[in-house]
């Protein structure tokens, strides 16, 4: 079991547990430098990131805003900007959390794009959805929401000559818990290789409110089950996923679920099939 866990962790470039606060701070510094390097290599000066109200986008945004602040200070160039984007579908039930994240991040700019009209217009035009079972339609349209959010972010990035930041990390990657070409699409993924608890600890190190750090994670894509916790979809807890990725012993049922889900979702972590 442990050999399989270690191989999966290697493939996902999982970072070891933080030995102490100094190790955590060193990792933050490394990832901020990574973001800065991506900008410098691209010749661009703007970062774009959707803020959902969850800890993943909060943490990625805190790293991004620090990277931008440091670049402005180092270069004296005020053209470096971080744009936080709200992407609600109609009225988001936990909008207060999203606004609390934005208040704490203090982004250079905040843009809001309500994706509901675009999603509904597309769903209305797709005849393949007609007559489908409600659960199927709800699931498919949920993925359309994720893809439309990324379309909006890339539209903003295109208009402002910027890069789009993704929020994928190892605990989501191992479960394939992202929409292909939706939230899985981005130009850079500064949380890559971190487990969920490490993401939380980085947010905590910035002084983020504990209510946001420990908020129950939800993709919140399905109208029939609004706010459905990620862990209810996974069938395992994030604590078990983190332990699995760090090579620790987990209960047999959790091991089987994580391994099978990893294998089933391998296509999401690869480039498209090609001859």
N, C-alpha and C positions, 0 to 999 in steps of 0.2 A: 504493500500500500504506500509506504513512504517514498519508495523509488518513483512511483507514478506521480505522487504529489510534487516531488522535487523536479521532475522533468517538466511538468506543466508549469511550475513556478519559473523554471529556467526559460521556457518558451515565452512566457508573459513578462519576463524581466522583472520579477517581483523583488522589491527591495526588502532587505532583512528588517526585523523590528528595530526601532530606534533604541540604541543602548542607553541613551540619556538625553537630557535637554540639549546638550551641545550637538549631539548627532542630528537631532531634529532640526536645529537651527542651520546646521551645515547643509542639510538636504533642502531646506527652504532657499538658502543662498544659491545652491546648485541649480534649482529649478527656475529661480528668477533669472539667473544668468542664461539659462537655456532659452527662455522667452526672449530675452534681449538679443541673443545670438540669432534667433529665427528672424526677428525684425531686421537686424542689421544685414543678414545674408540676403534678405528679400529686397532690400532697398526701400522698404515701406516704413511708415511711422504710426500706423493705427492698428489697434486690436479691437475685435468685436466679439462679444460673448453674451449669450442669452442667460438671463437670471430667472430661475424657476422658483426660488424660495427654499430650495434644498441645500444641504451642506456642500455638495459637489461643486455646483456653480458658484456658491459663495467662496469656497476655497480657491478655485481657479481664478476668480475675479480678484481676490486679495493678492494673489501672486502677480497677476497681470498689472494691477494698478501700482503695486510696488515697483515692478519692472519699468513701467512708464515714468513714474516719479523719479526714479534714479537716472533714467536716460535724459530726462529734461534737466535734472540738476547737473549731470556730468557734461552735457553738451551745450546747455543754454538754449536749446531748440524747443520752442513752445509748440511746435507742430506735432510732437509726440502726444497721442491721445488714446485713452481707453474709453470705448463706448459700451455701456451696459444696455442690454435690450430686454424689455418686457414683451412677452409673446403669449398673452392670454388667449384662451378660446372662450369667447363671450366674457363672462366674469369668472375669474378663477376663485375657487372656494377658499383658498389660503392666500389670497392676495396680500393680506396683512403681513405674512411671513416674507413674501417677495419684496414688499416695500421696506420691511425691517432690514433685509439683506442690503438693499440699495443704500439705505440710510447709513449702515455701518461701513460699506465699501467706500462710499463717497467717490463714485466714478466721475470722470471728467465730463461725460455726457450720458444722458439717459434717453433712449428712444423707446417708443411703445408701438407695437404692431399687433392689432387684434387679428388673429388668423382665421377666425370663425367664418367670415364671408367667403374667403378664398377656399377653405376646406369644404364648406357646404356647396358652393358653386361647382367644384370639381366632382364631389360625390353625386350631385344631381345629374351631371353629364355622363357619368360612368354607368352605362346600361347593365354591365355585368353584376352590379350590386342589386339590381331589381329582383325582388322575390327571394333574396337570400335570407337565411336564418338570422334573426336579430343579433345573436352573439357573434356570428361571422362578420356581419356588416359593421358592428361596433368595433371589433378588433381591427379590421382592415382600415376603417376610417381613423382609428387611433394611431395607426402607423402613418397615415396620411398627415395627421396633425404634426407628428415629429418631423416628417419630411418638409412640410410647409414652413415650420419654424426655421429649418436650416436654409430653405430658399430665401426667407426674409433676411436672415443674417448675412448670407452671401450677397444679397442685393444691396444691403447697407455697406458691406465691405467693398463691393465693387464701386459704389458711389463715392466712397471715402478712401479708396486705395488702401485697404487694410487686409489683415489676416483674421480668419475665424478661429476661435479657440474652442476645443472640445473638452468635455468633462469626463471622458472614459477613464477608468482606473482598473486595476487588476481584479478587484472583487466583482465588478460588472463584466469585465472582459471574459473571465472564466465561465460565467453563466450565459454569455452572449446576450446580456440584458441591455440591448440598445437596438434601435431601428436601423436596419441596413440602409445606407444612404440618407439617413435622417440624422439623429443625434450622433450616429457613428461617423458622420462626415465632418471633416474639419481640416484646417491647415496645420495645427499643432495641438498636441494633447499633453499639457504640462503635468497632469496627475497620473500619467501612465506608469504602471509598475507599483503603485501604492495600493495597500489594502484599505478597506473602509475605515478602520480605526485610525490609520495613519492620516487619512484625509481629515478626519475629525480633529485629531491632535494638532495638525497644522493650522486649521481654522482657530482652534483654541489658543494656539501660540500667538495669534494676531490679536487676541482679546475678544473674539467674536462672542456674542451672547450665548449662553449655554442652551437656551431654548432652541436656537437655530442649529447649534452644533449637534445636539442630540435629537433633533426632529426626526420623526419616523419617516424614512425614505419612501417616496411614491413616485412612479412615473406619471400617474394621473392622466392616462390617455383614453380610458374607456368610459363612455357615458353611463353604461349599465352598472359599473362598479367604480364610481368616482372616489378618488383618494385611496384606491386599493394599495396596501403596503407592498413594497417590493418583496419582502420576505414571504408574504402569502403566495406570491407568484412563484418564488424560488422553491418553496417547500423546505427550505433550510434557513437558518439565521445568518446574518452577516458575520456574527462572531464565529460561526462554524466555517464559513467560507474563508475568513481571515486565517483561522487556525489551519485549515487545509492547505492554503497557499504558503504558509510558513512551516509546512512539514510536520505539524503537530498531529497528535492522535485525535480523530473525531469519531463519533458514533458511526457504525457501519452504514446505517440508512443514509446519513448525510454524505458519507464518502461515495456511495453508489449514485446518489442524485447529482452531486457535483461533477463526478467523472462522466456520467452519461450525458449530462447537459453540455459539458465542455465538448464532448465528441460530436454531439448532434448539431452544435452551433459553430463548428469549425469554419464553415463557409463564410460566416460573417467576418472572420478575422483574416481572410485571404483576399487576394485580388480576384477579379472575375475570371471565370474559366476561359482559357484561350487554347487554340489548337497548337 
